[in-house]
Amino acid sequence: MNEIKKYSNGDITIVWKPHVCSHSTKCWKGLVEVFDPFKRPWITPENSTTEKIINQVKQCPSGALSYLINDEER
């Protein structure tokens, strides 16, 4: 079964598909206050702005990260 995890700050929900992740490290090197592989949970969207999160998620090379706003996946 392909697991999907979701993390929300109220305005945005980050969707993570671990089975798709290529572990490029772009997410946490670009926005460590949200993506910290040394913490659990490793994604904490409440630690940054929605705009910064969207910009960082768009840089995910594998497509393992996406986001939802107002029930629309992007």
Backbone as CSV, one residue per row, in Angstrom:
resi,resn,N_x,N_y,N_z,CA_x,CA_y,CA_z,C_x,C_y,C_z
1,MET,0.837,-1.188,0.000,0.000,0.000,0.000,0.877,1.245,0.000
2,ASN,0.557,2.196,-0.824,1.324,3.436,-0.907,0.770,4.450,0.085
3,GLU,1.564,4.741,1.084,1.164,5.642,2.152,1.209,7.100,1.684
4,ILE,0.240,7.881,2.138,0.207,9.320,1.894,-0.004,9.996,3.231
5,LYS,0.834,10.993,3.533,0.725,11.720,4.797,0.388,13.172,4.509
6,LYS,-0.377,13.774,5.426,-0.782,15.167,5.265,-0.471,15.944,6.532
7,TYR,0.009,17.173,6.327,0.384,18.067,7.427,-0.182,19.450,7.125
8,SER,-0.921,20.033,8.072,-1.610,21.295,7.799,-1.256,22.389,8.802
9,ASN,-1.282,23.629,8.309,-1.152,24.792,9.189,-2.469,25.564,9.250
10,GLY,-3.521,25.014,8.688,-4.818,25.668,8.645,-5.104,26.300,7.297
11,ASP,-4.111,26.935,6.688,-4.265,27.569,5.378,-3.887,26.632,4.241
12,ILE,-2.935,25.779,4.507,-2.384,24.900,3.479,-2.149,23.525,4.090
13,THR,-2.300,22.505,3.274,-1.973,21.146,3.698,-0.886,20.617,2.780
14,ILE,0.213,20.201,3.377,1.303,19.586,2.623,1.002,18.100,2.518
15,VAL,1.059,17.585,1.307,0.837,16.166,1.047,2.187,15.546,0.716
16,TRP,2.550,14.481,1.455,3.829,13.806,1.238,3.585,12.345,0.894
17,LYS,4.173,11.920,-0.214,4.095,10.530,-0.665,5.481,9.915,-0.492
18,PRO,5.730,9.274,0.655,7.077,8.739,0.923,7.582,7.762,-0.126
19,HIS,6.692,6.993,-0.737,7.096,6.006,-1.736,7.583,6.647,-3.035
20,VAL,7.309,7.936,-3.222,7.732,8.663,-4.417,9.014,9.463,-4.158
21,CYS,9.276,9.747,-2.897,10.390,10.626,-2.511,11.749,10.101,-2.991
22,SER,12.517,10.999,-3.627,13.852,10.642,-4.110,14.944,11.087,-3.132
23,HIS,14.556,11.680,-2.019,15.485,12.123,-0.969,16.561,13.062,-1.513
24,SER,16.111,14.021,-2.317,17.039,14.985,-2.915,17.556,15.998,-1.890
25,THR,16.885,16.139,-0.774,17.181,17.074,0.327,16.834,18.522,0.004
26,LYS,16.254,18.780,-1.175,15.909,20.161,-1.537,14.902,20.764,-0.571
27,CYS,13.952,19.982,-0.092,12.911,20.525,0.778,13.516,21.072,2.063
28,TRP,14.280,20.255,2.763,14.772,20.731,4.053,15.960,21.672,3.931
29,LYS,16.730,21.572,2.900,17.813,22.541,2.724,17.276,23.911,2.333
30,GLY,16.075,23.945,1.744,15.474,25.208,1.339,14.559,25.822,2.378
31,LEU,13.998,24.986,3.277,13.047,25.496,4.264,13.073,24.590,5.495
32,VAL,14.182,24.614,6.208,14.398,23.705,7.337,13.422,23.957,8.488
33,GLU,12.839,25.153,8.568,11.876,25.390,9.638,10.582,24.603,9.438
34,VAL,10.345,24.122,8.236,9.171,23.290,7.946,9.563,21.831,7.723
35,PHE,10.623,21.603,6.982,11.053,20.247,6.624,12.343,19.912,7.364
36,ASP,12.233,19.133,8.437,13.404,18.775,9.245,13.425,17.264,9.445
37,PRO,14.257,16.548,8.684,14.262,15.093,8.748,14.750,14.531,10.082
38,PHE,15.257,15.384,10.947,15.751,14.929,12.242,14.706,15.065,13.347
39,LYS,13.509,15.542,13.006,12.417,15.695,13.974,11.238,14.824,13.568
40,ARG,10.372,14.552,14.508,9.129,13.837,14.244,7.986,14.632,14.837
41,PRO,6.966,15.008,14.071,6.907,14.786,12.635,7.947,15.642,11.920
42,TRP,8.370,15.195,10.790,9.447,15.909,10.078,8.931,17.102,9.287
43,ILE,7.614,17.185,9.077,7.005,18.322,8.381,6.142,19.093,9.376
44,THR,6.473,20.379,9.584,5.734,21.230,10.520,5.379,22.542,9.819
45,PRO,4.284,22.561,9.059,3.923,23.732,8.271,3.571,24.962,9.106
46,GLU,3.258,24.781,10.368,2.942,25.919,11.222,4.157,26.805,11.498
47,ASN,5.330,26.364,11.098,6.564,27.112,11.363,6.963,28.087,10.258
48,SER,6.113,28.252,9.231,6.448,29.184,8.154,5.172,29.713,7.512
49,THR,5.367,30.561,6.512,4.219,31.138,5.808,3.771,30.216,4.679
50,THR,2.521,30.346,4.320,1.970,29.561,3.220,2.728,29.829,1.927
51,GLU,3.058,31.082,1.670,3.792,31.439,0.448,5.147,30.742,0.372
52,LYS,5.891,30.736,1.463,7.208,30.069,1.471,7.061,28.567,1.276
53,ILE,6.040,27.996,1.892,5.815,26.556,1.753,5.496,26.206,0.303
54,ILE,4.607,26.960,-0.310,4.256,26.705,-1.714,5.494,26.785,-2.599
55,ASN,6.292,27.824,-2.426,7.504,27.983,-3.233,8.458,26.810,-3.051
56,GLN,8.582,26.303,-1.828,9.501,25.190,-1.579,8.946,23.883,-2.121
57,VAL,7.671,23.624,-1.916,7.056,22.389,-2.408,7.169,22.293,-3.930
58,LYS,7.041,23.408,-4.612,7.152,23.424,-6.075,8.544,23.003,-6.562
59,GLN,9.538,23.034,-5.692,10.902,22.648,-6.072,11.174,21.157,-5.890
60,CYS,10.208,20.420,-5.388,10.400,18.985,-5.173,10.571,18.282,-6.524
61,PRO,11.738,17.686,-6.777,12.004,17.094,-8.096,11.247,15.799,-8.370
62,SER,10.853,15.084,-7.332,10.210,13.784,-7.537,8.684,13.862,-7.579
63,GLY,8.126,14.971,-7.092,6.673,15.069,-6.989,6.130,14.434,-5.725
64,ALA,7.001,14.066,-4.804,6.564,13.464,-3.541,5.832,14.469,-2.659
65,LEU,6.135,15.752,-2.839,5.466,16.806,-2.087,4.503,17.556,-2.989
66,SER,3.321,17.800,-2.472,2.340,18.655,-3.138,1.595,19.386,-2.032
67,TYR,0.633,20.206,-2.406,-0.114,20.931,-1.381,-1.562,21.106,-1.788
68,LEU,-2.391,21.342,-0.783,-3.817,21.573,-0.982,-4.180,22.925,-0.387
69,ILE,-4.960,23.707,-1.119,-5.542,24.949,-0.623,-7.003,24.931,-1.038
70,ASN,-7.913,25.185,-0.094,-9.342,25.209,-0.404,-9.790,23.961,-1.176
71,ASP,-9.284,22.825,-0.752,-9.651,21.544,-1.351,-9.220,21.389,-2.803
72,GLU,-8.221,22.140,-3.240,-7.677,21.991,-4.591,-6.239,21.530,-4.505
73,GLU,-5.916,20.402,-5.113,-4.546,19.938,-5.121,-3.773,20.643,-6.217
74,ARG,-2.535,21.025,-5.902,-1.687,21.742,-6.857,-0.392,21.007,-7.034
